């Protein structure tokens, strides 16, 4: 790349970075990126509050965990009260034919609800304190099914489709086209600026989510995790987020350049990515989300409440090797950008028809 081309590329990137980061049209992108972190922070605050309440209840009415575990379905109320003492909470519902009661006990960490019907235990519900394993599964599920498929996806739609289509609507693209600059340089500059903005916004959002979710753990839990697989897992999630911006960014930049209404191809891609879990193994590999999920440290399982019919439709495919997933995404992005670059050579603007 000669000096003149590099100077032009740098100038385009500087102009586009300012517009991308500070555009009034893009405020909702920041909400998509940072809203999950706020929800995780609320979850952490709630977990700390619940733990403090349980500790206070356990101090006032101490109950040992081994004693709670000895209670079985079929035991009577008298057996439970003799073994555990009075509950910290109870609820009674009476009718002529039956009586329903709920007793709640806690050992300071977990909460147990004993459901009685006509004086006998019919069900025991246990609510454990959130731990690292449980929260890791929550994060993996949210990251794969919401953050990648929706937040990063729609964020890239908003950032990259506007790089060309937005300027056509604002009737300002002709200033670039009149400049003595190759169209491929213009496209590369816009893509790199959009990619830099998307990567910064969404990787920062991912880092905030991890920090917010880790806030409620006891001292020593997070350092021990970081000395284990923590740094590798965090680097993986940040890298996957960046790769999602690379792949979706290339697709939607091309959509904004090739289509007058880029929402139509965006909707098609969204439906294809959403249906990936139900597609045959061969078709799964023709999507961005398949390769992103292949790189995730923990593969999220489908919702346990999913209907049996939908579970029958699920199909499985062996995750791609890391080098295949990364290389495949980069190769497809390069191909899409090459096609967009060839199209940009013939780009003409007629604001009256746009």
Residue frames as qw, qx, qy, qz and C-alpha x, y, z in Angstrom:
[[0.000, 0.889, 0.458, 0.000, 0.00, 0.00, 0.00],
 [0.446, 0.384, -0.025, 0.808, 1.57, 3.29, -1.12],
 [0.174, -0.185, -0.419, 0.872, 1.66, 6.47, 0.95],
 [0.304, -0.068, -0.213, -0.926, -1.19, 8.13, -0.93],
 [0.603, -0.275, -0.665, -0.345, -3.52, 5.15, -0.47],
 [0.488, -0.288, -0.674, 0.474, -2.71, 4.89, 3.22],
 [0.020, -0.083, -0.204, 0.975, -3.33, 8.62, 3.70],
 [0.468, -0.157, -0.386, -0.779, -6.72, 8.32, 1.99],
 [0.622, -0.281, -0.730, -0.041, -7.64, 5.24, 4.00],
 [0.350, -0.224, -0.561, 0.715, -6.68, 6.93, 7.27],
 [0.163, -0.013, 0.006, -0.987, -8.68, 10.04, 6.38],
 [0.579, -0.241, -0.540, -0.561, -11.80, 7.99, 5.63],
 [0.587, -0.277, -0.721, 0.244, -11.43, 6.05, 8.86],
 [0.177, -0.127, -0.411, 0.885, -11.09, 9.22, 10.95],
 [0.358, -0.087, -0.178, -0.912, -14.19, 10.75, 9.40],
 [0.660, -0.215, -0.610, -0.383, -16.22, 7.57, 9.74],
 [0.467, -0.168, -0.731, 0.469, -15.14, 6.83, 13.31],
 [0.069, 0.060, 0.306, -0.948, -16.45, 10.20, 14.51],
 [0.547, -0.060, -0.292, -0.782, -19.75, 9.67, 12.71],
 [0.654, -0.123, -0.736, -0.128, -20.12, 6.08, 13.88],
 [0.379, -0.158, -0.699, 0.585, -19.38, 6.66, 17.55],
 [0.001, -0.291, -0.370, 0.882, -21.34, 9.88, 17.96],
 [0.216, -0.223, -0.586, -0.749, -24.23, 9.59, 15.52],
 [0.462, -0.068, 0.380, -0.798, -27.66, 10.35, 16.96],
 [0.795, 0.096, -0.365, -0.475, -29.06, 7.41, 15.01],
 [0.653, 0.190, -0.720, 0.140, -26.88, 4.94, 16.92],
 [0.322, -0.479, 0.502, -0.644, -27.91, 5.56, 20.54],
 [0.906, -0.134, 0.074, -0.395, -29.89, 2.29, 20.59],
 [0.779, 0.344, -0.498, 0.166, -26.73, 0.34, 19.70],
 [0.091, 0.437, -0.646, 0.619, -25.21, 1.31, 23.06],
 [0.692, -0.234, 0.301, -0.613, -28.37, 0.10, 24.80],
 [0.947, 0.152, -0.236, -0.156, -28.08, -3.27, 23.06],
 [0.595, 0.423, -0.568, 0.379, -24.42, -3.55, 24.06],
 [0.090, 0.327, -0.613, 0.713, -24.68, -2.46, 27.69],
 [0.681, -0.326, -0.032, -0.655, -28.21, -3.46, 28.80],
 [0.880, -0.106, -0.462, 0.010, -27.19, -7.09, 29.61],
 [0.436, 0.207, -0.543, 0.688, -24.47, -5.78, 31.95],
 [0.334, -0.329, 0.228, -0.853, -27.10, -3.78, 33.85],
 [0.856, -0.207, -0.238, -0.410, -29.28, -6.89, 34.17],
 [0.777, 0.054, -0.535, 0.327, -26.31, -8.91, 35.46],
 [0.128, 0.308, -0.452, 0.828, -25.55, -6.16, 37.98],
 [0.625, -0.312, 0.049, -0.714, -29.15, -6.31, 39.23],
 [0.908, -0.071, -0.404, -0.084, -28.78, -10.10, 39.47],
 [0.558, 0.192, -0.555, 0.586, -25.59, -9.71, 41.53],
 [0.185, -0.336, 0.332, -0.862, -27.14, -7.15, 43.86],
 [0.796, -0.235, -0.119, -0.545, -30.17, -9.40, 44.34],
 [0.842, 0.036, -0.516, 0.152, -27.93, -12.42, 45.03],
 [0.293, 0.252, -0.538, 0.749, -25.99, -10.50, 47.70],
 [0.444, -0.300, 0.181, -0.825, -29.22, -9.27, 49.30],
 [0.881, -0.146, -0.296, -0.339, -30.75, -12.78, 49.32],
 [0.710, 0.116, -0.583, 0.378, -27.60, -14.27, 50.82],
 [0.038, 0.286, -0.468, 0.835, -27.53, -11.68, 53.60],
 [0.663, -0.256, 0.014, -0.703, -31.20, -12.34, 54.36],
 [0.901, -0.050, -0.422, -0.091, -30.62, -16.09, 54.51],
 [0.486, 0.222, -0.596, 0.599, -27.62, -15.64, 56.77],
 [0.257, -0.295, 0.346, -0.853, -29.73, -13.54, 59.15],
 [0.824, -0.169, -0.141, -0.522, -32.57, -16.09, 59.12],
 [0.829, 0.077, -0.532, 0.157, -30.15, -18.97, 59.71],
 [0.235, 0.291, -0.568, 0.733, -28.55, -17.11, 62.63],
 [0.487, -0.254, 0.242, -0.800, -31.96, -16.57, 64.24],
 [0.891, -0.034, 0.279, -0.355, -33.12, -20.15, 63.64],
 [0.033, 0.569, -0.786, -0.240, -30.10, -22.35, 62.85],
 [0.927, 0.162, 0.232, -0.246, -30.82, -25.46, 60.77],
 [0.378, -0.460, 0.718, 0.361, -28.10, -27.86, 59.65],
 [0.498, 0.409, -0.496, -0.581, -27.99, -28.91, 56.00],
 [0.193, 0.114, -0.974, -0.038, -27.64, -32.61, 56.85],
 [0.249, 0.289, 0.750, -0.540, -30.85, -32.38, 58.92],
 [0.506, 0.486, -0.024, -0.712, -32.73, -30.80, 56.02],
 [0.393, 0.372, -0.744, -0.392, -31.47, -33.49, 53.63],
 [0.070, 0.000, 0.974, -0.216, -32.89, -36.22, 55.87],
 [0.511, 0.375, 0.396, -0.664, -36.47, -35.09, 55.19],
 [0.127, 0.018, 0.869, 0.478, -38.11, -37.24, 52.51],
 [0.488, -0.094, -0.346, -0.796, -41.34, -37.13, 50.53],
 [0.667, -0.293, -0.662, -0.177, -44.04, -38.77, 52.63],
 [0.336, -0.106, -0.614, 0.707, -42.81, -37.49, 56.01],
 [0.196, -0.794, -0.573, -0.057, -45.43, -35.79, 58.17],
 [0.003, -0.851, 0.057, -0.522, -45.51, -32.21, 59.42],
 [0.713, -0.685, 0.132, -0.078, -44.73, -33.52, 62.90],
 [0.892, -0.024, 0.124, 0.433, -41.62, -35.30, 61.59],
 [0.450, 0.622, 0.049, 0.639, -40.42, -32.13, 59.87],
 [0.265, -0.849, 0.083, -0.449, -41.01, -29.88, 62.88],
 [0.848, -0.509, 0.121, 0.083, -39.33, -32.39, 65.20],
 [0.825, 0.120, 0.146, 0.532, -36.29, -32.61, 62.92],
 [0.405, 0.430, 0.129, 0.796, -35.97, -28.97, 61.88],
 [0.130, -0.395, -0.431, 0.801, -37.98, -26.95, 64.35],
 [0.318, 0.779, 0.413, -0.349, -40.35, -24.13, 63.38],
 [0.579, 0.433, 0.351, 0.595, -39.92, -22.71, 59.84],
 [0.193, -0.288, -0.064, 0.936, -38.98, -19.10, 59.23],
 [0.402, 0.170, -0.208, -0.875, -41.96, -18.85, 56.88],
 [0.199, 0.207, 0.958, -0.005, -45.16, -20.86, 56.56],
 [0.415, 0.090, -0.239, -0.873, -48.32, -20.65, 54.50],
 [0.252, 0.181, 0.928, -0.204, -51.57, -22.59, 55.04],
 [0.442, 0.069, -0.348, -0.824, -54.51, -23.06, 52.69],
 [0.245, 0.087, 0.913, -0.313, -57.49, -25.05, 54.03],
 [0.568, -0.036, -0.376, -0.731, -60.62, -26.50, 52.50],
 [0.826, -0.230, 0.263, -0.443, -63.00, -29.17, 53.78],
 [0.977, 0.204, -0.065, -0.025, -61.45, -31.90, 51.67],
 [0.810, 0.191, -0.153, 0.533, -57.79, -30.99, 51.94],
 [0.324, -0.918, 0.063, 0.219, -55.14, -28.79, 53.53],
 [0.728, 0.495, -0.069, 0.470, -52.06, -27.39, 51.77],
 [0.445, -0.862, 0.085, 0.227, -49.06, -26.01, 53.66],
 [0.662, 0.588, -0.205, 0.417, -45.69, -24.62, 52.69],
 [0.627, -0.733, 0.072, 0.256, -42.77, -24.49, 55.15],
 [0.558, 0.735, -0.230, 0.307, -39.52, -22.70, 54.31],
 [0.738, -0.598, 0.122, 0.287, -36.13, -23.35, 55.92],
 [0.512, 0.788, -0.270, 0.211, -32.63, -22.11, 55.18],
 [0.852, -0.309, -0.088, 0.413, -29.13, -23.05, 56.26],
 [0.253, -0.772, 0.134, 0.567, -27.77, -19.64, 55.24],
 [0.132, -0.327, 0.653, 0.670, -26.76, -20.61, 51.70],
 [0.172, -0.184, -0.816, -0.521, -29.69, -22.57, 50.23],
 [0.481, -0.004, 0.290, -0.827, -33.41, -22.17, 50.71],
 [0.084, -0.100, -0.982, -0.137, -35.77, -25.16, 51.00],
 [0.547, -0.047, 0.036, -0.835, -39.54, -25.16, 50.52],
 [0.071, 0.072, 0.990, -0.098, -41.46, -28.19, 51.88],
 [0.500, -0.069, -0.281, -0.816, -44.90, -28.59, 50.31],
 [0.184, 0.057, 0.914, -0.356, -47.46, -30.52, 52.37],
 [0.530, -0.141, -0.437, -0.713, -50.79, -31.97, 51.31],
 [0.814, -0.417, -0.226, -0.335, -53.02, -33.20, 54.11],
 [0.640, -0.704, 0.297, -0.084, -50.09, -33.22, 56.51],
 [0.857, -0.121, 0.371, 0.336, -47.52, -35.08, 54.39],
 [0.111, -0.637, 0.423, 0.635, -44.57, -33.86, 52.32],
 [0.772, 0.517, 0.366, -0.047, -45.37, -34.05, 48.59],
 [0.646, 0.632, 0.004, 0.428, -42.53, -32.00, 47.14],
 [0.542, -0.664, 0.025, 0.514, -39.26, -30.42, 48.27],
 [0.496, 0.812, 0.065, 0.300, -37.99, -27.41, 46.30],
 [0.657, -0.471, 0.031, 0.588, -34.40, -26.35, 46.76],
 [0.336, 0.921, 0.028, 0.194, -33.12, -22.93, 45.73],
 [0.786, -0.201, -0.046, 0.583, -29.34, -22.90, 45.86],
 [0.131, -0.850, 0.111, 0.497, -27.17, -19.84, 46.11],
 [0.670, 0.733, -0.116, -0.011, -25.75, -18.81, 42.76],
 [0.694, -0.475, 0.394, 0.371, -22.32, -20.30, 42.24],
 [0.035, -0.585, 0.530, 0.613, -19.66, -20.02, 39.58],
 [0.221, 0.067, 0.916, 0.327, -20.84, -23.08, 37.66],
 [0.234, 0.677, 0.682, -0.149, -24.47, -21.94, 37.57],
 [0.111, 0.857, 0.027, -0.502, -23.62, -18.36, 36.59],
 [0.168, -0.393, 0.695, 0.578, -21.21, -19.59, 33.89],
 [0.244, 0.343, 0.877, 0.231, -24.08, -21.56, 32.35],
 [0.155, 0.830, 0.428, -0.322, -26.36, -18.49, 32.59],
 [0.028, -0.740, 0.297, 0.603, -23.75, -16.32, 30.89],
 [0.231, -0.138, 0.828, 0.493, -23.06, -18.87, 28.14],
 [0.249, 0.557, 0.790, 0.056, -26.78, -19.19, 27.35],
 [0.102, 0.888, 0.230, -0.385, -27.38, -15.43, 27.33],
 [0.164, -0.611, 0.479, 0.609, -24.23, -14.76, 25.33],
 [0.212, -0.027, 0.856, 0.471, -25.03, -17.29, 22.59],
 [0.120, 0.555, 0.809, 0.150, -28.80, -16.93, 22.34],
 [0.017, 0.926, 0.326, -0.190, -29.20, -13.19, 22.99],
 [0.236, -0.781, 0.222, 0.534, -25.95, -11.27, 22.74],
 [0.293, -0.217, 0.702, 0.612, -24.58, -12.82, 19.54],
 [0.218, 0.424, 0.821, 0.315, -27.86, -13.56, 17.77],
 [0.010, 0.870, 0.486, 0.076, -29.63, -10.30, 18.63],
 [0.275, -0.883, -0.002, 0.380, -27.48, -7.59, 20.24],
 [0.366, -0.429, 0.526, 0.636, -24.35, -7.91, 18.09],
 [0.377, 0.387, 0.742, 0.397, -26.44, -8.86, 15.05],
 [0.107, 0.888, 0.434, 0.105, -28.71, -5.80, 15.15],
 [0.323, -0.809, 0.131, 0.473, -25.84, -3.60, 16.30],
 [0.411, -0.190, 0.612, 0.648, -23.92, -4.54, 13.16],
 [0.269, 0.649, 0.647, 0.296, -27.05, -3.94, 11.08],
 [0.079, -0.958, -0.231, 0.153, -27.26, -0.42, 12.50],
 [0.368, -0.696, 0.330, 0.521, -23.56, 0.35, 12.13],
 [0.402, -0.184, 0.686, 0.578, -22.61, -1.20, 8.80],
 [0.341, 0.606, 0.669, 0.263, -25.73, -0.74, 6.66],
 [0.004, 0.958, 0.207, -0.197, -25.59, 2.99, 7.38],
 [0.495, -0.448, 0.347, 0.658, -22.02, 3.35, 6.19],
 [0.144, 0.067, 0.601, 0.784, -23.25, 3.65, 2.59],
 [0.097, -0.606, -0.727, -0.308, -27.05, 3.59, 2.76],
 [0.279, -0.752, -0.392, 0.450, -27.14, 6.22, 5.51],
 [0.213, -0.439, 0.223, 0.844, -25.07, 8.63, 3.46],
 [0.054, 0.283, 0.716, 0.636, -27.29, 8.02, 0.45],
 [0.194, -0.746, -0.637, -0.022, -30.30, 9.00, 2.55],
 [0.308, -0.750, -0.135, 0.569, -28.44, 12.05, 3.91],
 [0.561, 0.798, 0.138, 0.175, -27.36, 12.94, 0.35],
 [0.229, -0.890, 0.375, 0.118, -23.73, 13.24, 1.34],
 [0.865, -0.090, 0.427, 0.250, -22.13, 10.20, -0.33],
 [0.631, 0.727, 0.115, 0.243, -21.31, 12.17, -3.49],
 [0.133, -0.928, 0.345, -0.038, -18.59, 14.07, -1.58],
 [0.662, -0.378, 0.627, 0.162, -16.68, 10.81, -1.26],
 [0.762, 0.381, 0.488, 0.191, -17.38, 9.76, -4.83],
 [0.377, 0.918, 0.000, 0.123, -16.09, 13.07, -6.22],
 [0.397, -0.788, 0.450, 0.139, -12.79, 12.70, -4.35],
 [0.576, 0.579, -0.567, -0.110, -9.79, 11.35, -6.31],
 [0.380, -0.378, 0.792, -0.293, -9.83, 8.05, -4.48],
 [0.344, 0.042, -0.888, -0.301, -10.34, 4.44, -5.50],
 [0.693, -0.355, -0.170, -0.603, -13.71, 3.03, -4.50],
 [0.826, -0.123, -0.530, 0.149, -12.07, 0.00, -2.89],
 [0.335, 0.156, -0.472, 0.801, -10.12, 2.32, -0.57],
 [0.401, -0.316, 0.052, -0.858, -13.37, 4.07, 0.37],
 [0.842, -0.246, -0.357, -0.322, -15.06, 0.75, 1.11],
 [0.716, -0.001, -0.550, 0.430, -12.08, -0.51, 3.13],
 [0.101, 0.256, -0.363, 0.890, -11.92, 2.69, 5.15],
 [0.593, -0.319, -0.047, -0.738, -15.62, 2.58, 5.96],
 [0.872, -0.166, -0.450, -0.097, -15.49, -1.11, 6.88],
 [0.584, 0.076, -0.542, 0.600, -12.47, -0.74, 9.15],
 [0.133, -0.293, 0.270, -0.908, -14.01, 2.28, 10.89],
 [0.745, -0.275, -0.168, -0.584, -17.30, 0.45, 11.40],
 [0.840, -0.054, -0.521, 0.140, -15.45, -2.64, 12.58],
 [0.330, 0.210, -0.515, 0.763, -13.37, -0.65, 15.07],
 [0.397, -0.299, 0.157, -0.854, -16.51, 0.96, 16.49],
 [0.851, -0.186, -0.300, -0.388, -18.44, -2.32, 16.68],
 [0.743, 0.049, -0.574, 0.342, -15.56, -4.21, 18.29],
 [0.126, 0.248, -0.466, 0.840, -14.93, -1.50, 20.90],
 [0.542, -0.271, 0.056, -0.793, -18.62, -1.14, 21.80],
 [0.894, -0.143, -0.250, -0.344, -19.54, -4.82, 21.96],
 [0.702, 0.102, -0.585, 0.393, -16.33, -6.24, 23.46],
 [0.017, -0.282, 0.447, -0.848, -16.56, -3.56, 26.15],
 [0.706, -0.237, -0.038, -0.667, -20.17, -4.65, 26.67],
 [0.877, -0.021, -0.480, -0.002, -19.04, -8.28, 27.02],
 [0.439, 0.206, -0.580, 0.655, -16.34, -7.31, 29.54],
 [0.318, -0.302, 0.272, -0.856, -18.87, -5.32, 31.57],
 [0.840, -0.187, -0.262, -0.437, -21.22, -8.31, 31.64],
 [0.775, 0.040, -0.562, 0.287, -18.50, -10.60, 32.99],
 [0.185, 0.247, -0.484, 0.819, -17.50, -8.04, 35.62],
 [0.518, -0.284, 0.085, -0.803, -21.11, -7.43, 36.71],
 [0.884, -0.134, -0.366, -0.260, -21.87, -11.16, 36.93],
 [0.695, 0.093, -0.558, 0.443, -18.73, -11.79, 39.01],
 [0.068, -0.580, 0.258, -0.770, -19.41, -9.00, 41.50],
 [0.710, -0.481, 0.057, -0.511, -21.49, -11.01, 44.00],
 [0.883, 0.018, -0.445, 0.148, -19.04, -13.90, 44.54],
 [0.665, -0.730, 0.040, 0.153, -17.15, -14.27, 47.80],
 [0.056, 0.855, -0.509, -0.081, -13.53, -13.17, 47.97],
 [0.405, -0.386, 0.822, 0.102, -11.26, -15.85, 46.61],
 [0.721, 0.379, 0.573, -0.090, -13.75, -17.38, 44.15],
 [0.535, 0.840, -0.005, -0.089, -12.92, -15.07, 41.24],
 [0.034, -0.779, 0.618, 0.101, -9.09, -15.12, 41.78],
 [0.578, -0.164, 0.799, 0.022, -9.20, -18.93, 41.90],
 [0.698, 0.573, 0.424, -0.070, -11.21, -18.99, 38.68],
 [0.335, 0.906, -0.231, -0.121, -8.82, -16.55, 36.99],
 [0.232, -0.613, 0.750, 0.086, -5.85, -18.73, 37.96],
 [0.642, 0.118, 0.757, 0.009, -7.64, -21.66, 36.34],
 [0.409, 0.376, 0.661, 0.505, -9.45, -21.21, 33.03],
 [0.042, 0.813, 0.383, -0.436, -10.72, -17.69, 33.72],
 [0.033, -0.646, 0.316, 0.694, -8.38, -15.67, 31.52],
 [0.143, -0.024, 0.852, 0.504, -8.77, -18.15, 28.67],
 [0.138, 0.604, 0.785, -0.029, -12.56, -18.08, 28.91],
 [0.042, 0.826, 0.191, -0.529, -12.72, -14.28, 29.02],
 [0.080, -0.477, 0.547, 0.683, -10.33, -13.95, 26.08],
 [0.180, 0.220, 0.899, 0.332, -12.48, -16.45, 24.16],
 [0.133, 0.752, 0.616, -0.192, -15.70, -14.49, 24.76],
 [0.000, 0.787, -0.091, -0.610, -14.04, -11.20, 23.79],
 [0.143, -0.296, 0.732, 0.597, -12.51, -12.77, 20.68],
 [0.204, 0.422, 0.869, 0.160, -15.83, -14.36, 19.67],
 [0.119, 0.830, 0.368, -0.402, -17.56, -10.98, 20.04],
 [0.033, -0.657, 0.385, 0.648, -14.93, -9.37, 17.80],
 [0.172, -0.033, 0.874, 0.452, -15.27, -12.16, 15.22],
 [0.224, 0.639, 0.727, -0.111, -19.05, -11.70, 15.22],
 [0.103, 0.838, 0.036, -0.534, -18.50, -8.03, 14.37],
 [0.131, -0.417, 0.681, 0.588, -16.11, -9.07, 11.58],
 [0.189, 0.210, 0.916, 0.283, -18.54, -11.56, 10.02],
 [0.148, 0.753, 0.623, -0.156, -21.82, -9.69, 10.43],
 [0.052, -0.752, 0.076, 0.653, -20.13, -6.40, 9.59],
 [0.135, -0.236, 0.710, 0.650, -18.96, -7.62, 6.20],
 [0.142, 0.441, 0.867, 0.184, -22.40, -9.02, 5.36],
 [0.042, 0.830, 0.498, -0.247, -24.29, -5.87, 6.29],
 [0.112, -0.612, 0.273, 0.734, -21.82, -3.48, 4.69],
 [0.102, 0.003, 0.803, 0.587, -22.37, -5.37, 1.44],
 [0.069, 0.614, 0.786, -0.011, -26.15, -5.34, 2.04],
 [0.020, -0.806, -0.220, 0.550, -26.13, -1.56, 2.48],
 [0.073, -0.486, 0.497, 0.715, -24.18, -1.19, -0.74],
 [0.036, 0.036, 0.885, 0.463, -26.05, -3.70, -2.90],
 [0.089, -0.574, -0.807, -0.104, -29.67, -3.22, -1.78],
 [0.099, -0.524, -0.105, -0.840, -31.82, -0.13, -1.64],
 [0.669, -0.543, 0.072, -0.502, -33.60, -1.59, 1.39],
 [0.330, 0.394, -0.824, 0.239, -30.99, -3.50, 3.43],
 [0.546, -0.218, 0.536, -0.606, -33.61, -4.47, 6.03],
 [0.902, 0.191, -0.119, -0.368, -34.85, -7.21, 3.67],
 [0.706, 0.339, -0.594, 0.184, -31.52, -9.11, 3.48],
 [0.064, -0.398, 0.666, -0.628, -30.98, -8.44, 7.20],
 [0.748, -0.110, 0.281, -0.591, -34.33, -10.11, 7.96],
 [0.897, 0.261, -0.329, -0.139, -33.41, -13.08, 5.76],
 [0.440, 0.414, -0.680, 0.416, -30.05, -13.51, 7.53],
 [0.362, -0.333, 0.534, -0.688, -31.75, -13.16, 10.93],
 [0.889, -0.002, 0.073, -0.453, -34.24, -15.92, 10.13],
 [0.808, 0.348, -0.468, 0.079, -31.48, -18.17, 8.82],
 [0.201, 0.423, -0.683, 0.561, -29.31, -17.63, 11.91],
 [0.554, -0.250, 0.415, -0.677, -32.29, -18.14, 14.25],
 [0.935, 0.104, -0.043, -0.337, -33.24, -21.39, 12.51],
 [0.344, 0.593, -0.725, 0.069, -29.68, -22.72, 12.72],
 [0.365, -0.290, 0.792, -0.394, -30.44, -24.93, 15.73],
 [0.769, 0.242, 0.460, -0.372, -33.10, -26.79, 13.71],
 [0.583, 0.648, -0.372, -0.318, -31.17, -27.12, 10.44],
 [0.988, 0.060, -0.048, 0.133, -29.51, -30.35, 9.27],
 [0.674, -0.531, 0.186, 0.479, -25.82, -30.65, 10.12],
 [0.569, 0.241, 0.385, 0.686, -24.71, -29.77, 6.57],
 [0.072, 0.793, 0.319, 0.514, -26.79, -26.56, 6.46],
 [0.532, -0.800, -0.154, 0.231, -25.73, -25.49, 9.95],
 [0.645, -0.272, 0.199, 0.686, -22.28, -24.80, 8.58],
 [0.263, 0.483, 0.367, 0.750, -23.61, -22.17, 6.16],
 [0.308, -0.887, -0.269, -0.215, -24.05, -19.60, 8.90],
 [0.172, 0.665, -0.428, 0.587, -22.02, -17.26, 11.07],
 [0.614, -0.554, 0.282, -0.485, -23.50, -18.37, 14.39],
 [0.992, -0.037, -0.119, 0.019, -22.41, -22.01, 13.94],
 [0.682, 0.360, -0.321, 0.549, -18.74, -21.04, 13.81],
 [0.141, -0.632, 0.314, -0.694, -19.10, -18.54, 16.64],
 [0.821, -0.416, 0.130, -0.367, -20.70, -21.17, 18.89],
 [0.933, 0.149, -0.254, 0.208, -17.96, -23.63, 17.98],
 [0.416, 0.474, -0.394, 0.668, -15.47, -21.27, 19.62],
 [0.492, -0.667, 0.085, -0.554, -17.45, -20.76, 22.85],
 [0.029, 0.395, -0.839, 0.374, -15.85, -22.21, 26.02],
 [0.295, 0.177, 0.851, -0.397, -19.24, -23.58, 27.12],
 [0.184, -0.188, -0.689, -0.676, -21.92, -24.64, 24.65],
 [0.424, 0.009, 0.391, -0.817, -25.36, -23.52, 25.84],
 [0.100, 0.227, 0.964, 0.094, -28.07, -26.16, 25.85],
 [0.236, -0.432, -0.492, -0.718, -31.62, -25.49, 24.62],
 [0.420, -0.346, 0.285, -0.789, -34.25, -24.29, 27.07],
 [0.035, -0.008, 0.975, -0.218, -35.30, -27.14, 29.39],
 [0.413, 0.411, 0.546, -0.602, -38.91, -25.94, 29.06],
 [0.303, 0.329, -0.551, -0.704, -38.86, -26.34, 25.29],
 [0.839, 0.106, 0.181, -0.502, -41.74, -28.44, 24.01],
 [0.698, -0.140, 0.684, 0.157, -41.05, -32.10, 23.07],
 [0.683, 0.656, 0.317, 0.060, -42.08, -31.33, 19.49],
 [0.218, 0.937, -0.273, 0.023, -39.39, -28.66, 19.12],
 [0.479, -0.587, 0.649, 0.069, -36.82, -30.95, 20.74],
 [0.805, 0.217, 0.541, 0.110, -37.54, -33.52, 18.04],
 [0.541, 0.830, 0.087, 0.102, -36.66, -30.90, 15.43],
 [0.250, -0.863, 0.412, 0.151, -33.26, -30.16, 16.94],
 [0.912, 0.338, -0.126, 0.196, -30.24, -31.44, 15.06],
 [0.559, -0.730, 0.274, 0.283, -26.65, -31.70, 16.18],
 [0.716, 0.635, -0.169, 0.236, -23.39, -31.15, 14.35],
 [0.775, -0.262, -0.130, 0.560, -19.82, -31.52, 15.50],
 [0.086, -0.948, 0.016, 0.307, -18.38, -28.10, 16.38],
 [0.668, 0.681, -0.153, 0.258, -15.82, -26.81, 13.92],
 [0.744, -0.189, -0.167, 0.618, -12.18, -26.83, 14.95],
 [0.184, -0.816, -0.124, 0.534, -10.97, -23.38, 16.10],
 [0.233, -0.364, 0.483, 0.761, -8.74, -22.86, 13.07],
 [0.136, 0.381, 0.791, 0.459, -11.59, -23.87, 10.75],
 [0.068, -0.819, -0.547, 0.160, -14.08, -21.56, 12.50],
 [0.193, -0.759, 0.062, 0.619, -11.77, -18.54, 12.51],
 [0.241, -0.211, 0.638, 0.700, -10.38, -19.17, 9.02],
 [0.156, 0.496, 0.802, 0.295, -13.84, -19.82, 7.59],
 [0.033, -0.869, -0.400, 0.289, -15.31, -16.61, 9.01],
 [0.194, -0.667, 0.267, 0.668, -12.38, -14.51, 7.78],
 [0.254, -0.001, 0.759, 0.600, -12.50, -16.14, 4.34],
 [0.121, 0.667, 0.721, 0.142, -16.24, -15.58, 3.92],
 [0.101, -0.871, -0.184, 0.444, -15.90, -11.98, 5.09],
 [0.246, -0.458, 0.481, 0.706, -13.07, -11.39, 2.61],
 [0.225, 0.282, 0.809, 0.463, -15.18, -12.88, -0.20],
 [0.040, 0.817, 0.570, -0.080, -18.19, -10.70, 0.67],
 [0.162, -0.817, 0.046, 0.552, -16.04, -7.57, 0.86],
 [0.301, -0.188, 0.646, 0.675, -14.40, -8.43, -2.47],
 [0.166, 0.550, 0.754, 0.318, -17.82, -8.67, -4.12],
 [0.084, -0.898, -0.343, 0.262, -18.83, -5.40, -2.48],
 [0.302, -0.595, 0.298, 0.683, -15.59, -3.79, -3.67],
 [0.261, 0.125, 0.725, 0.625, -16.25, -4.82, -7.28],
 [0.040, 0.752, 0.647, 0.118, -19.79, -3.47, -6.99],
 [0.225, -0.809, -0.155, 0.521, -18.51, -0.18, -5.58],
 [0.347, -0.185, 0.465, 0.793, -16.58, 0.48, -8.79],
 [0.009, 0.392, 0.670, 0.631, -19.88, 0.88, -10.62],
 [0.146, -0.629, -0.622, 0.443, -21.60, 2.81, -7.85],
 [0.078, 0.349, 0.261, 0.897, -23.51, 5.82, -9.14],
 [0.029, -0.419, -0.631, 0.652, -25.69, 8.17, -7.12],
 [0.151, -0.395, -0.439, -0.793, -29.03, 9.56, -8.20],
 [0.050, 0.077, 0.663, -0.743, -30.63, 10.96, -5.09],
 [0.529, 0.068, -0.103, -0.839, -33.90, 11.32, -6.89],
 [0.784, 0.016, -0.529, -0.325, -34.30, 7.55, -7.14],
 [0.367, 0.142, -0.806, 0.443, -32.70, 6.58, -3.81]]
